[in-house]
Amino acid sequence: MGERKVTVAAEVGLHARPAATFVQRAKLAPMDITVTKSHGGDSVNGKSILAIMALDVRQGETVVISADGEGSEEILDELAAIASTP
């Protein structure tokens, strides 16, 4: 299973537009994608806008994005780039 630790840079955190962009890209992946706050807590479905927004990830917080399967490294790189874009 691949994973990326990413510090969220957007002023609004992983909410609203950044969350929508993240989920749109995640939905194109054939594998499951999970997102977890790095300080613990439950993993949520990275393809669910409601789950991502419910995580309440704020600017400067770190998340762990995980995926497993063929092509997961490329997808993880793309999702990490989205999450870390200011």
Backbone bond lengths (Angstrom), bond angles and torsions (degrees), N, CA, C in turn:
res aa  C-N    CA-C-N  psi(-1)  N-CA   C-N-CA  omega(-1)  CA-C   N-CA-C  phi
1 M - - - 1.452 - - 1.529 108.36 -
2 G 1.319 115.39 129.08 1.453 120.42 177.08 1.516 110.65 -91.24
3 E 1.321 115.32 153.86 1.456 118.74 175.82 1.516 110.04 -153.65
4 R 1.318 114.89 156.81 1.456 122.37 177.18 1.519 108.22 -131.81
5 K 1.327 116.38 134.13 1.468 122.01 171.54 1.516 106.38 -96.36
6 V 1.318 116.59 125.43 1.461 120.84 -174.33 1.521 110.18 -133.92
7 T 1.321 116.30 136.18 1.461 120.98 172.47 1.521 107.51 -92.84
8 V 1.315 115.79 124.45 1.471 121.93 -176.97 1.525 108.85 -74.63
9 A 1.334 115.67 126.49 1.459 120.85 -173.76 1.528 113.75 -103.92
10 A 1.317 118.30 -21.70 1.468 120.66 -176.56 1.521 110.64 -61.65
11 E 1.325 115.16 140.74 1.460 121.05 -179.00 1.530 112.19 -57.25
12 V 1.336 116.52 -33.50 1.473 120.88 -179.37 1.530 111.96 -90.45
13 G 1.331 117.04 4.58 1.453 120.58 -177.22 1.519 110.29 74.88
14 L 1.311 116.97 -155.19 1.470 121.49 178.25 1.523 106.52 -94.65
15 H 1.316 114.97 69.58 1.452 123.39 -173.61 1.515 108.31 -140.74
16 A 1.303 117.64 160.68 1.456 123.56 175.38 1.526 112.51 51.40
17 R 1.317 117.69 -121.94 1.468 121.16 -174.57 1.528 113.10 -60.98
18 P 1.348 120.28 -47.09 1.465 118.29 178.48 1.540 112.70 -59.65
19 A 1.326 116.78 -37.84 1.467 119.95 178.23 1.519 110.79 -66.24
20 A 1.328 116.94 -41.09 1.467 120.66 179.66 1.528 110.79 -63.78
21 T 1.325 117.13 -42.84 1.467 121.07 178.32 1.524 110.49 -63.19
22 F 1.320 116.67 -43.35 1.468 122.80 179.12 1.536 109.89 -59.47
23 V 1.325 116.60 -50.35 1.467 121.66 -176.53 1.528 111.21 -66.29
24 Q 1.331 117.72 -40.13 1.465 120.23 178.38 1.526 110.63 -58.09
25 R 1.329 117.06 -42.80 1.468 120.21 179.34 1.523 110.69 -70.89
26 A 1.324 117.05 -41.74 1.466 120.63 -179.57 1.525 111.67 -61.20
27 K 1.326 116.98 -36.82 1.469 120.79 -178.81 1.520 112.82 -64.66
28 L 1.315 117.21 -22.21 1.467 120.33 178.95 1.532 112.25 -77.62
29 A 1.321 116.70 -14.90 1.467 121.15 -178.41 1.519 110.53 -79.81
30 P 1.337 117.34 140.44 1.459 120.37 -179.48 1.533 113.57 -77.17
31 M 1.342 116.74 -13.57 1.464 119.76 -176.78 1.524 111.05 -104.19
32 D 1.346 115.35 168.93 1.461 120.60 175.33 1.523 108.97 -72.63
33 I 1.323 115.40 142.88 1.463 122.65 176.60 1.526 106.77 -123.07
34 T 1.325 117.14 132.01 1.464 119.88 176.65 1.525 109.42 -123.59
35 V 1.329 114.71 151.59 1.458 121.65 178.38 1.525 107.34 -130.66
36 T 1.327 115.86 134.61 1.458 122.50 -179.44 1.518 108.60 -137.06
37 K 1.332 117.27 140.16 1.460 119.18 171.27 1.521 107.12 -66.71
38 S 1.322 117.04 140.92 1.466 119.90 -172.97 1.524 113.13 -67.69
39 H 1.320 118.08 -22.61 1.466 119.65 -179.40 1.525 112.13 -86.96
40 G 1.317 116.61 13.02 1.463 120.42 175.59 1.515 112.07 112.36
41 G 1.292 114.83 -177.37 1.455 120.14 -178.13 1.514 110.89 108.45
42 D 1.302 113.92 -179.08 1.453 120.30 -178.05 1.526 111.07 -79.12
43 S 1.326 114.96 149.75 1.455 121.21 171.57 1.518 108.04 -81.76
44 V 1.337 115.44 144.11 1.465 119.21 177.19 1.524 109.51 -121.35
45 N 1.307 114.54 161.11 1.456 122.60 178.99 1.527 109.23 -69.38
46 G 1.320 117.80 118.17 1.453 122.40 -179.86 1.507 114.10 -71.12
47 K 1.326 117.49 -5.83 1.459 121.55 179.10 1.523 111.72 -100.58
48 S 1.318 117.15 5.32 1.468 122.08 -178.48 1.530 110.16 -112.97
49 I 1.316 116.91 114.20 1.461 121.19 179.48 1.526 110.82 -60.08
50 L 1.322 117.26 -39.19 1.468 119.83 -179.50 1.530 111.40 -66.26
51 A 1.330 116.65 -39.89 1.466 120.65 179.25 1.523 110.90 -66.25
52 I 1.327 117.10 -42.67 1.465 120.94 179.52 1.523 110.37 -63.90
53 M 1.330 117.01 -44.87 1.458 120.13 -179.28 1.532 111.32 -67.54
54 A 1.330 117.12 -33.88 1.466 121.25 179.30 1.533 111.82 -67.70
55 L 1.336 117.39 -23.30 1.458 120.36 176.67 1.531 111.34 -63.09
56 D 1.335 115.99 -25.79 1.470 122.37 178.35 1.528 111.50 55.99
57 V 1.337 115.04 52.56 1.462 120.89 179.15 1.525 108.46 -82.21
58 R 1.318 115.76 124.54 1.461 121.35 -177.15 1.523 110.87 -105.68
59 Q 1.325 115.01 164.12 1.455 121.14 178.89 1.529 110.05 -53.64
60 G 1.332 115.94 133.13 1.457 121.44 178.82 1.520 114.57 91.08
61 E 1.334 117.46 -12.94 1.468 119.82 177.71 1.532 109.33 -81.64
62 T 1.321 114.81 154.90 1.461 120.89 -179.48 1.517 110.35 -107.53
63 V 1.335 115.04 136.81 1.462 121.21 176.79 1.519 108.72 -121.78
64 V 1.320 115.21 157.58 1.460 122.03 174.47 1.529 106.66 -113.19
65 I 1.334 115.40 120.55 1.462 122.23 178.37 1.522 107.06 -103.81
66 S 1.337 116.79 127.32 1.463 120.96 -176.55 1.520 111.26 -125.73
67 A 1.328 115.44 146.81 1.461 122.05 175.96 1.522 108.00 -156.57
68 D 1.306 116.60 153.13 1.447 121.26 -179.84 1.521 108.98 -138.67
69 G 1.298 116.60 129.38 1.453 120.38 177.46 1.517 110.92 138.98
70 E 1.318 114.73 175.22 1.453 121.09 -179.35 1.523 110.12 -63.20
71 G 1.308 116.41 128.03 1.459 121.63 179.68 1.517 114.19 86.34
72 S 1.338 116.40 3.70 1.465 118.95 -175.38 1.525 112.67 -65.80
73 E 1.332 117.81 -33.69 1.469 120.00 -178.79 1.528 111.14 -63.32
74 E 1.312 116.49 -41.51 1.469 121.01 178.79 1.531 110.75 -65.47
75 I 1.321 116.30 -44.99 1.468 121.15 179.03 1.528 109.74 -61.85
76 L 1.323 117.08 -44.81 1.459 120.89 179.92 1.519 111.41 -61.12
77 D 1.328 117.45 -39.46 1.463 120.58 177.21 1.531 111.05 -62.07
78 E 1.326 116.22 -42.92 1.461 120.63 -179.66 1.530 111.31 -66.41
79 L 1.332 117.02 -43.47 1.472 120.49 -179.65 1.521 110.87 -68.15
80 A 1.325 117.32 -36.88 1.460 120.76 176.76 1.521 110.53 -63.39
81 A 1.322 116.50 -39.69 1.463 120.64 178.55 1.536 110.97 -64.03
82 I 1.319 116.64 -40.69 1.472 120.53 178.09 1.523 110.26 -63.72
83 A 1.327 116.75 -46.70 1.467 120.78 -176.81 1.522 112.70 -66.81
84 S 1.335 116.91 -28.70 1.471 119.80 -176.26 1.527 112.97 -96.51
85 T 1.324 117.45 3.70 1.467 120.42 178.88 1.519 110.28 -80.53
86 P 1.344 116.98 128.16 1.483 119.27 179.69 1.522 112.53 -69.73
